[in-house]
Amino acid sequence: MRWPFVIILSGPPAVGKNTVARRVCEAFPLRIAAIDLDHVKRFIPHAPSTDFFLDLSSDLAQSMLPIYLKAGISVVVHKPFCRFDYVRPFIDICRECSADYRYFKLTAPLEDLLKRNPDRPIPSPEADLRRIFDSHNTYAHPEGVTIDTRQHGIEGTVRRILECVQETCDDVA
């Protein structure tokens, strides 16, 4: 991969996307930005997680991505809402901007997510977590690299992502 590049992370709540994104960004200080679709959705306080607001936040995040890439800044996009139809536009933008990208699907068993959820800054209601987990499985697809955060832990997950990025990139350091 070459600069700028994009790392896309998806997965259900409490799987570790925010923590993994933060750690990946720490590996490239001042050279990488993070676009968190949950934060973009919160531009409208108290916006519910309806398709309208999910689509709106995805559209806003997509408008940000080419700006960063044209400035030569790599990006970690996280929380594309577990469905490939939310991931595909980010991949299309990467292709339009001639930016390399890697897509990672983070996963963990539901019981682990339910245990981790109360420790999150903004825990998801259990019913929502279960619904999103089920949706994540319903919309399963072969694209991307799947990493089980239970099996690899956060540090192992970050290491696998960085190895995947660095093994195909001469100038990532």
Secondary structure, 3 states (H helix, E strand, C coil): CCCCEEEEEECCCCCCHHHHHHHHHHCCCCCEEEEEHHHHHCCCCCCCCCHHHHHHHHHHHHHHHHHHHHCCCEEEEECCCCCHHHHHHHHHHHHHCCCEEEEEEEECCHHHHHHHHHHCCCCCCHHHHHHHHHHHHHCCCCCCEEEEHHHHHHHHHHHHHHHHHHHCCCCCC
